[in-house]
Amino acid sequence: MSLPIGLYDQLVTEELAARLNTMGDAAQTDELASGEAAGPLLDLLSNTMSRLLESFETDPRDSLLKQLELVNGVLLHLRQQTSG
């Protein structure tokens, strides 16, 4: 699926990069400076987590437990990656 021509303010994920590659010279990207990356990265993480958490469509109690397990797993992973 190709993208309509226009300006976009979003991070280039692997999926988006694959779509941009099909556009050839019509696709141009700019790199973020390291000081500018935190906000967009946090937005991407937040949107992705929201979609994942909302995807649990089972019994409400079971759904809540799965959501908590996912969040706890992500937090644990983040702590392990950032501890020196």
Buried (B, 14 or more C-beta within 10 A) or exposed (E): EEEEEEEEEEEBEEEBEEBBEEEEEEBEEEEBEEEEEEEEEEEEEEEEBEEBBEEBEEEEEEBEEBBEEBEEEEEEEEEEEEEE
